[in-house]
Amino acid sequence: MDIRSTLAAQAYQPQRLPQAAPAQEDGGAFTQAMTNFAETVAQGEMQARAAMTTGADPHALVTALAQTELAVQTAVTVRDRVVEAYQELLRMPV
């Protein structure tokens, strides 16, 4: 390695963008998605419990249950894709 490539690497180092590194500030995208999923399901359960006990707004209950259903369907679809990818890996010849 000659001195010019070393100097070029040193000059390049401060110019690198901080966005080039993966952001892992709050646990990553998967953790955030799972947290949002859990919050959505909890909100639906809370609305259902409120509707049964206090006669809360039925429109809010239907909205919360629809959001919960969509979140569960999304989670099931992601799980199915992950299992499918894993099975595909197992079928690969070594």
Backbone as a chain_set.jsonl record, in Angstrom:
{"seq": "MDIRSTLAAQAYQPQRLPQAAPAQEDGGAFTQAMTNFAETVAQGEMQARAAMTTGADPHALVTALAQTELAVQTAVTVRDRVVEAYQELLRMPV", "coords": {"N": [[0.85, -1.167, 0.0], [0.66, 2.098, -0.941], [1.683, 5.436, 0.011], [-0.023, 7.355, -1.029], [-2.587, 6.181, -1.253], [-3.156, 5.785, 1.406], [-3.237, 8.446, 2.343], [-5.378, 9.336, 0.822], [-7.446, 7.769, 1.894], [-7.48, 8.771, 4.488], [-8.243, 11.39, 3.977], [-10.748, 10.968, 2.97], [-12.204, 9.924, 5.089], [-13.318, 11.974, 6.966], [-15.255, 12.982, 5.293], [-17.261, 11.174, 4.958], [-20.708, 10.325, 5.099], [-22.898, 10.551, 7.882], [-25.283, 9.168, 7.667], [-24.759, 6.874, 6.318], [-24.142, 4.773, 7.958], [-25.878, 2.127, 9.626], [-28.83, 2.878, 11.413], [-29.275, 2.386, 14.759], [-30.606, 3.345, 16.978], [-32.951, 3.132, 18.645], [-33.349, 0.398, 19.001], [-33.958, -0.727, 16.58], [-35.8, -1.424, 13.517], [-37.448, -3.688, 13.577], [-37.978, -4.115, 16.296], [-39.354, -1.775, 16.865], [-41.592, -2.117, 15.218], [-42.775, -4.355, 16.408], [-43.389, -3.283, 18.894], [-45.27, -1.322, 18.158], [-47.242, -3.037, 17.146], [-48.004, -4.441, 19.476], [-49.013, -2.316, 20.99], [-51.21, -1.559, 19.407], [-52.854, -3.841, 19.527], [-53.331, -3.893, 22.279], [-54.739, -1.486, 22.553], [-57.073, -2.093, 21.121], [-58.098, -4.162, 22.74], [-58.548, -2.709, 25.084], [-60.515, -0.899, 24.229], [-62.566, -2.71, 23.604], [-63.068, -3.819, 26.13], [-63.944, -1.523, 27.452], [-66.271, -0.988, 26.007], [-67.858, -3.165, 26.685], [-68.156, -2.898, 29.456], [-68.771, -0.212, 30.191], [-70.303, 0.774, 28.166], [-69.124, 2.233, 26.043], [-68.306, 4.369, 23.212], [-69.542, 2.982, 20.281], [-68.558, 3.34, 17.703], [-65.855, 3.977, 18.048], [-65.037, 1.546, 19.085], [-65.408, -0.205, 16.891], [-63.58, 0.9, 15.075], [-61.145, 0.563, 16.472], [-61.077, -2.239, 16.65], [-60.947, -2.915, 13.948], [-58.451, -1.857, 13.271], [-56.881, -3.469, 14.908], [-57.4, -5.979, 13.787], [-56.256, -5.644, 11.243], [-53.574, -5.273, 11.993], [-52.985, -7.789, 13.112], [-53.368, -9.459, 10.88], [-51.309, -8.482, 9.254], [-49.065, -9.166, 10.811], [-49.278, -11.961, 10.751], [-48.929, -12.428, 8.025], [-46.282, -11.54, 7.666], [-44.97, -13.36, 9.335], [-45.56, -15.753, 7.954], [-44.14, -15.308, 5.586], [-41.508, -15.24, 6.559], [-41.223, -17.846, 7.546], [-41.551, -19.231, 5.155], [-39.278, -18.329, 3.747], [-37.283, -19.402, 5.381], [-37.769, -22.135, 5.056], [-37.153, -22.33, 2.378], [-34.408, -21.839, 2.463], [-33.604, -24.141, 3.796], [-34.034, -26.025, 1.854], [-32.018, -25.618, 0.068], [-29.166, -26.881, -1.645], [-26.197, -28.128, -0.097]], "CA": [[0.0, 0.0, 0.0], [1.529, 3.268, -0.977], [1.306, 6.556, 0.875], [-1.121, 8.103, -1.624], [-3.865, 5.568, -0.903], [-3.367, 6.061, 2.829], [-3.665, 9.833, 2.451], [-6.722, 9.433, 0.25], [-8.369, 7.2, 2.868], [-7.583, 9.714, 5.6], [-9.01, 12.554, 3.514], [-12.125, 10.542, 2.741], [-12.836, 9.597, 6.361], [-14.21, 13.008, 7.497], [-16.287, 13.317, 4.328], [-18.321, 10.162, 4.951], [-21.977, 10.781, 5.648], [-23.315, 9.761, 9.041], [-26.436, 8.347, 7.298], [-24.308, 5.632, 5.696], [-24.142, 3.732, 8.978], [-27.242, 1.764, 10.001], [-29.306, 3.525, 12.636], [-29.71, 1.441, 15.78], [-30.806, 4.186, 18.153], [-33.99, 2.692, 19.554], [-33.575, -1.024, 18.942], [-34.156, -1.201, 15.223], [-37.134, -1.363, 12.919], [-38.251, -4.826, 14.003], [-38.425, -3.851, 17.663], [-40.369, -0.726, 16.796], [-42.795, -2.703, 14.631], [-43.399, -5.213, 17.417], [-43.957, -2.395, 19.907], [-46.492, -0.758, 17.578], [-48.224, -4.12, 17.084], [-48.499, -4.686, 20.837], [-49.837, -1.166, 21.382], [-52.462, -1.61, 18.656], [-53.671, -4.908, 20.101], [-53.743, -3.451, 23.617], [-55.761, -0.456, 22.365], [-58.298, -2.798, 20.744], [-58.608, -4.84, 23.931], [-59.046, -1.698, 26.005], [-61.78, -0.398, 23.683], [-63.564, -3.773, 23.752], [-63.405, -3.894, 27.545], [-64.733, -0.332, 27.779], [-67.589, -1.118, 25.388], [-68.628, -4.169, 27.43], [-68.412, -2.514, 30.845], [-69.359, 1.123, 30.374], [-71.086, 1.178, 27.004], [-68.375, 3.279, 25.347], [-68.677, 4.679, 21.836], [-69.396, 1.809, 19.405], [-67.739, 3.69, 16.539], [-64.456, 3.838, 18.465], [-64.784, 0.112, 19.218], [-65.276, -0.785, 15.554], [-62.321, 1.403, 14.52], [-60.036, -0.101, 17.169], [-61.057, -3.649, 16.272], [-60.477, -2.993, 12.561], [-57.003, -1.647, 13.303], [-56.293, -4.663, 15.5], [-57.482, -7.05, 12.794], [-55.247, -5.361, 10.221], [-52.255, -5.52, 12.583], [-52.806, -9.236, 13.249], [-53.196, -9.992, 9.527], [-49.964, -8.106, 8.82], [-48.106, -9.988, 11.556], [-49.371, -13.33, 10.24], [-48.321, -12.43, 6.698], [-44.828, -11.45, 7.848], [-44.533, -14.65, 9.874], [-45.616, -16.742, 6.877], [-43.019, -15.05, 4.671], [-40.263, -15.63, 7.225], [-41.2, -19.315, 7.555], [-41.335, -19.636, 3.766], [-37.871, -18.079, 3.429], [-36.493, -20.373, 6.129], [-37.921, -23.426, 4.389], [-36.403, -22.241, 1.117], [-33.009, -22.008, 2.831], [-33.384, -25.542, 4.14], [-34.049, -26.811, 0.615], [-30.82, -25.345, -0.74], [-28.133, -27.9, -1.498], [-25.007, -27.656, 0.601]], "C": [[0.897, 1.232, 0.0], [0.926, 4.411, -0.163], [0.119, 7.337, 0.31], [-2.481, 7.501, -1.266], [-4.184, 5.78, 0.572], [-3.846, 7.49, 3.035], [-5.073, 10.025, 1.897], [-7.755, 8.889, 1.23], [-8.555, 8.137, 4.054], [-8.39, 10.941, 5.209], [-10.476, 12.201, 3.331], [-12.879, 10.353, 4.042], [-13.739, 10.715, 6.895], [-15.364, 13.337, 6.553], [-17.436, 12.319, 4.308], [-19.563, 10.71, 5.628], [-22.365, 9.936, 6.856], [-24.523, 8.868, 8.722], [-26.017, 7.013, 6.698], [-24.294, 4.479, 6.693], [-25.589, 3.394, 9.337], [-27.618, 2.38, 11.343], [-29.841, 2.469, 13.591], [-29.987, 2.196, 17.079], [-31.796, 3.579, 19.138], [-34.311, 1.208, 19.397], [-33.859, -1.554, 17.558], [-35.609, -1.18, 14.787], [-38.017, -2.504, 13.399], [-38.809, -4.613, 15.407], [-39.518, -2.799, 17.677], [-41.676, -1.266, 16.222], [-43.523, -3.579, 15.644], [-44.029, -4.383, 18.536], [-45.255, -1.777, 19.406], [-47.594, -1.801, 17.5], [-48.844, -4.353, 18.455], [-49.392, -3.545, 21.314], [-51.186, -1.183, 20.679], [-53.396, -2.67, 19.227], [-54.177, -4.505, 21.484], [-54.846, -2.393, 23.529], [-57.099, -1.101, 21.992], [-58.929, -3.515, 21.922], [-59.209, -3.848, 24.918], [-60.398, -1.142, 25.536], [-62.882, -1.443, 23.84], [-64.014, -3.887, 25.209], [-64.281, -2.708, 27.958], [-66.136, -0.432, 27.197], [-68.46, -2.11, 26.159], [-69.013, -3.68, 28.817], [-69.146, -1.188, 30.976], [-70.209, 1.573, 29.196], [-70.434, 2.309, 26.247], [-68.852, 3.396, 23.892], [-68.486, 3.457, 20.925], [-68.554, 2.094, 18.165], [-66.25, 3.542, 16.867], [-64.086, 2.363, 18.608], [-64.556, -0.53, 17.855], [-63.961, -0.351, 14.913], [-61.126, 0.693, 15.153], [-59.947, -1.57, 16.773], [-60.597, -3.835, 14.826], [-58.967, -2.795, 12.492], [-56.285, -2.861, 13.876], [-56.3, -5.817, 14.509], [-56.43, -6.865, 11.701], [-53.839, -5.644, 10.743], [-51.982, -7.017, 12.705], [-52.6, -9.871, 11.876], [-51.804, -9.683, 8.989], [-48.909, -8.962, 9.507], [-48.114, -11.428, 11.052], [-48.721, -13.43, 8.866], [-46.802, -12.38, 6.797], [-44.284, -12.772, 8.373], [-44.515, -15.716, 8.787], [-44.461, -16.555, 5.895], [-41.687, -15.476, 5.273], [-40.137, -17.149, 7.239], [-40.933, -19.839, 6.15], [-39.87, -19.445, 3.353], [-36.971, -19.079, 4.138], [-36.57, -21.749, 5.471], [-37.162, -23.453, 3.062], [-34.897, -22.414, 1.374], [-32.69, -23.467, 3.15], [-33.333, -26.423, 2.895], [-32.808, -26.611, -0.25], [-29.796, -26.463, -0.549], [-26.876, -27.302, -0.845], [-23.772, -27.897, -0.216]], "O": [[1.78, 1.374, 0.845], [-0.217, 4.332, 0.288], [-0.66, 7.915, 1.067], [-3.429, 8.24, -1.003], [-5.347, 5.936, 0.945], [-4.765, 7.726, 3.819], [-5.863, 10.791, 2.448], [-8.826, 9.476, 1.386], [-9.665, 8.28, 4.567], [-9.141, 11.475, 6.025], [-11.349, 13.048, 3.518], [-14.084, 10.601, 4.094], [-14.876, 10.414, 7.26], [-16.359, 13.92, 6.986], [-18.476, 12.585, 3.707], [-19.482, 11.459, 6.601], [-22.173, 8.72, 6.843], [-24.765, 7.899, 9.441], [-26.842, 6.108, 6.581], [-24.424, 3.321, 6.297], [-26.441, 4.282, 9.35], [-26.822, 2.398, 12.282], [-30.77, 1.737, 13.249], [-29.634, 1.723, 18.16], [-31.518, 3.516, 20.336], [-35.447, 0.802, 19.642], [-33.991, -2.767, 17.395], [-36.518, -0.949, 15.585], [-39.214, -2.31, 13.607], [-39.978, -4.899, 15.668], [-40.496, -2.919, 18.416], [-42.754, -0.906, 16.695], [-44.75, -3.547, 15.727], [-45.081, -4.743, 19.063], [-46.237, -1.712, 20.146], [-48.757, -1.493, 17.759], [-50.064, -4.452, 18.581], [-50.409, -3.78, 21.966], [-52.204, -0.856, 21.29], [-54.591, -2.427, 19.392], [-55.335, -4.756, 21.816], [-55.779, -2.399, 24.332], [-58.144, -0.692, 22.498], [-60.147, -3.487, 22.092], [-60.252, -4.111, 25.517], [-61.308, -0.942, 26.34], [-64.015, -1.097, 24.176], [-65.205, -4.034, 25.484], [-65.237, -2.866, 28.717], [-67.097, 0.0, 27.835], [-69.67, -1.914, 26.272], [-70.092, -4.013, 29.307], [-70.054, -1.063, 31.798], [-70.781, 2.662, 29.235], [-71.112, 3.255, 25.846], [-69.687, 2.621, 23.426], [-67.369, 2.95, 20.814], [-67.907, 1.192, 17.634], [-65.479, 3.037, 16.051], [-62.963, 1.969, 18.294], [-63.619, -1.309, 17.682], [-63.294, -1.163, 14.271], [-60.204, 0.273, 14.453], [-58.848, -2.091, 16.581], [-59.925, -4.818, 14.517], [-58.281, -3.487, 11.74], [-55.217, -3.243, 13.398], [-55.319, -6.552, 14.401], [-55.788, -7.83, 11.286], [-53.006, -6.191, 10.021], [-50.869, -7.466, 12.432], [-51.738, -10.737, 11.726], [-51.187, -10.527, 8.339], [-47.969, -9.431, 8.866], [-47.056, -12.048, 10.941], [-48.036, -14.41, 8.574], [-46.111, -13.105, 6.081], [-43.251, -13.251, 7.905], [-43.568, -16.498, 8.7], [-43.873, -17.531, 5.428], [-40.831, -16.015, 4.571], [-39.061, -17.684, 6.972], [-40.17, -20.789, 5.976], [-39.293, -20.306, 2.688], [-35.996, -19.555, 3.555], [-35.561, -22.443, 5.345], [-36.6, -24.478, 2.678], [-34.2, -23.061, 0.592], [-31.616, -23.961, 2.806], [-32.661, -27.454, 2.889], [-32.583, -27.363, -1.199], [-29.584, -26.936, 0.568], [-26.554, -26.128, -1.029], [-22.67, -27.561, 0.218]]}, "num_chains": 1, "name": "protein.A"}
